[in-house]
Amino acid sequence: MTEPGTNTPFVAIACGGTGGHLFPGLAVAERLTQRGCGVALLVSPKEVDQQAVRSARGMEIVTLPAVALQKRNYLSFVGNFWRSFFAARIIFRRRKPDAVLAMGGFTAAPPILAARKSGAKTFLHESNTIPGRANRLLARFVDEAFIGFPEAAARLKARKITPTGTPVRQQFLAARGSVETELPHRRLALGLEPDCPTVLVVGGSQGASGLNEMIMSALPLLAKNNWQWLHLTGAKDFERVKSAYAARGMKAVVKPFLAEMDQALGAATAVVSRAGASSLAELAALRLPALLVPFPAAADNHQFYNARAFEATGAARLFEQKSATPENVAAAVAELVENEVALAQMRAALAQWHSPKAAEQIADNILNACWSSSFSLRAKTVPSPRTGLPSSRPNQPEQEHFSAA
């Protein structure tokens, strides 16, 4: 889609902090690079970001020193906010972006404010039903806001709002077409038995511990079932969860983290998951039945409202962590795995939540805005060797880190 006779646009995507911000941002970045665009991913120092961007190809990676506002860390938050703003300004002076897209979270605001100073087009994407604080504040300053849930529109004061759904990476779109044929191979690759019903448990980067406790409390009742488990625990609970399955002789592959989530979801019969919007979009892409347990500490309880929207259409089961007992957890998981009629209905309902063109639509709108502002007329800036796009090593993303000190 690159316009003949013009320079290709350079787009910065602020998408760090959690997988829910990062993975949809990567999906859009993939589409933009396919169109020949230069792309920089602006991420946080958190381990989830640093692990995920290792697989990025043909993109510049910049680590900003932003930190989340939590536990009254006001001084640290404000200080690193401004460090991130000035770091983004440095990057944008070296190579002026045509557009900056923010995916929400604590890495979003500094690059958008820096982009406005440089005259770039600005955009945001809100995945959740209840927009986060950063996106609520930024909405009035951007040229266009993209939303994953229609309900979010009323809570964003943006000049233009476009419903797109939440982008998923291309491997999830490809996995949908090969679920049946590749299922045994995916299980074998993960160390699982090829023909055994498989329950995937995944709590995300923030919500793993509560979900781990909930499942472990029900293991004495679940051990009698002839299933197998793929449990992603996070680093903190890995050994304890692994020992809990082993003590009961249950078939389980337990990992602290798995980057290849398309393989994990593609191997599962059913999922027990938090209800972040990015995870829900991936479940919908693969038509995978799920027991959704919203993270109770999520800002504005947004995961509950995400899960409720899915449940209202029959696309998932909603189970609140505060209501968990070993008995009702075991019963809920058993129904999810063994009730074939309910599973078939859930798979059909998930189709309405799948937006296969979301990343493409966002990329198209960004590029159309760039071209309408005549980006080809601006003066070209020669990128620094440290921050220019990696042309000599296209399969190895270059990284720049800005210290929080």
WONORWO-V49830 format. One line per field, one symbol per residue. ss: DSSP state (h for helix, s for strand, l for the rest). psi: psi as a letter, one per 20 degrees, with the letter a starting at -180 (. if undefined). burial: + if it has 9 or more other ideal C-beta (glycine too) atoms within 8 Angstrom, else -. A space follows every 10 residues. Layout:
ss: ???
psi: ???
burial: ???
//
This chain:
ss: llllllllls ssssllllhh hhhhhhhhhh hhhhlllsss ssslllhhhh hhhhhlllls ssslllllll lllhhhhhhh hhhhhhhhhh hhhhllllss sslllllhhh hhhhhhhhll ssssssllll llhhhhhhhh hllssssllh hhhhhlllll sssllllllh hhhhhhllhh hhhhhhhhhl lllllllsss sslhhhhhhh hhhhhhhhhh hhlllllsss sslllllhhh hhhhhhhlll lsssslllll hhhhhhhlls ssslllhhhh hhhhhlllls ssllllllhh hhhhhhhhhh hhllllssll hhhllhhhhh hhhhhhhhlh hhhhhhhhhh hhhllllhhh hhhhhhhhhh hhllhhhlll llllllllll llllllllss sllll
psi: jppqjrqqqp ppookrgrhh hgghhhgghg gghhjjqppp porriqhhgh ghihiqpkqp ppoqjqqqoq kklggggggh ghghghghgg ghhhopqhqp ppjraiiggg hghhhhhijq qqqqpohrho qrgghhhhhi irhqpqqhph hhgijpmqhp popirpqqqh hhhhhhikgg highgggghj jrqhjppppp ppiahhjggh hgggghhihh hihiqmrrqo ooirhgjghg gghgghhjkq opopqhqohm hhgghiiqgr qoqrkqhggh hhghhjloqq opnqohjqpk khhghghhgg hhjjirppop hijpqhghgg gggghhhinh ghgghggghh hiipnijggg gggghghhhg hhjlhiiqpp ppqqhhirqn himijopqqp ppqi.
burial: -----+-+++ ++++++++++ ++++++++++ +++-+-++++ ++++-+-+++ +++--+++++ +++++++--- --+---+--+ +++++-+++- ++-+++++++ ++++++++++ ++++++-+-+ ++++++++++ ++-+++-++- -+-++++++- +++--+-+-- ++-++++++- -+++++-++- -++--+++-+ -+-+-+++++ ++++++++++ ++-++++++- +++---++++ ++++--++-+ ++-+++-+-+ -++++----- ++++++++-+ ++++++++++ ++++++++++ ++++++-+-- ++++++++++ +-+-++++++ +--+-+-+++ -++++++--- -++-+++-++ +-+++--++- +++++++-++ +---+----- --+---++++ ------++-+ -+---
//
